[in-house]
């Protein structure tokens, strides 16, 4: 199955990561990778309760990574593999500007 991730950081600043030839991470490994990046990038929960949903984690990691990390092909591939694996969706759209994740 073909998997793709689109990340829109700002108007006119979109990254397309095609996972052709790469497998998504296993769900548990994907969640662990996102957890590690969430901490490493010093992300903050979106919700006042402190509860962090998987889609929220994907969104805030993308936001914290910014163009600097998305321009790093190896990191972007890992992010895409983790997003697809954690969310169990072959197509993931992350719109940082709108603060939304869609499938």
PyMOL commands that set and color helices and strands:
alter all, ss='L'
color gray80, all
select helices_A, chain A and resi 27-40+54-70+73-87
alter helices_A, ss='H'
color red, helices_A
select strands_A, chain A and resi 4-10+13-18+91-95+100-102
alter strands_A, ss='S'
color yellow, strands_A
deselect
rebuild
show_as cartoon
